[in-house]
Amino acid sequence: MELLGKGSYGYVSKGKCKTSGRQVALKVMEAQTNTEYDKIKLLREIMIMKKVQNLCKRLEIEETKN
């Protein structure tokens, strides 16, 4: 839908989930990682994104309970 930002590996865009209609952030990775350091940074970022996703799911569950 719209560009939110750019970084060393690609960019983040705002999007909309076709099934739920929720707004989402899409991270598009463009750059290839060539060094071990880049691979470690990328893996660390993926792990952080998974934790954030799990936290968001838990918050949604709590919102539906209230």
N, C-alpha and C positions, 0 to 999 in steps of 0.2 A: 504494500500500500504506500509506504513512504520510507525513505532512508533515515535511519536514526543515528548512525555513526559509522566511522571507518577505523580500522586498526591495522596492525602489522600482518595479520593473516587473512583479512577479508573485510566484510562489512556486516552491519546489523540492520535489518529492515523490520518495519512494523507490518504485521500480516493479520489475517483472519482465518480461523479454523473453519473449514467447510462443513464439518459435521456438527460442531457445537456452537459456532458463531462467535466464540470468544476471541478477543484480540491476543495475539502472540508476538513474540520477538523471534525473528529468524536470523540465525548466524550463518552466513555463507562464507566458507573457507576457500580462499583463492590461492594463496601462496603454498608452495610445496616446502615441506620441512627437510632441510638437508643435513643439519647438524644434530648431534645427540642432545645438545642443550635445547634446541627448538622443539624436539620431540618430547622432552620432559616438560617443558612449559605448556605445550599443547595438551598433553595427558593430564597435567594438573588442572588446566582450565576445564577440561571435560568433566573431571571429578567434581569440581566446584559447581558446574552447571547441573549435574545430577543431584547434588545436595539441595540446591535451590529449587529444583523441580519437585523433589520430595517434600520440601517445606511448603511449597505452594499447594500441593495436593492435600497436605494435612490441614492447612488453613481453610481450604475450600470445604473440607469435611466438617470442620468446626463451624463454619458459617451456615451450613445446611442444617446443623443441629439446633442452632439458635433461631 
